[in-house]
């Protein structure tokens, strides 16, 4: 993950800021923050998926709808 992606995640998730406020602090548009967050989360998901496929303590499963 890039430094900018990590920065966007920090503001949005650690500091609980809106994307608008994070964008102001980062000096970019809100759309850029959204893109940084989306790409970073996809990268993180791929790491967990890879660990799951290698049996490294994570299992992916489908959620079944409760009736």
Long-range contacts (C-beta under 8 A, 24 or more apart in sequence): 1-40, 1-43, 1-44, 2-36, 2-40, 4-36, 5-36, 5-37, 5-39, 5-40, 5-43, 6-40, 7-36, 8-33, 8-36, 8-37, 8-40, 9-36, 9-37, 9-40, 9-41, 12-37
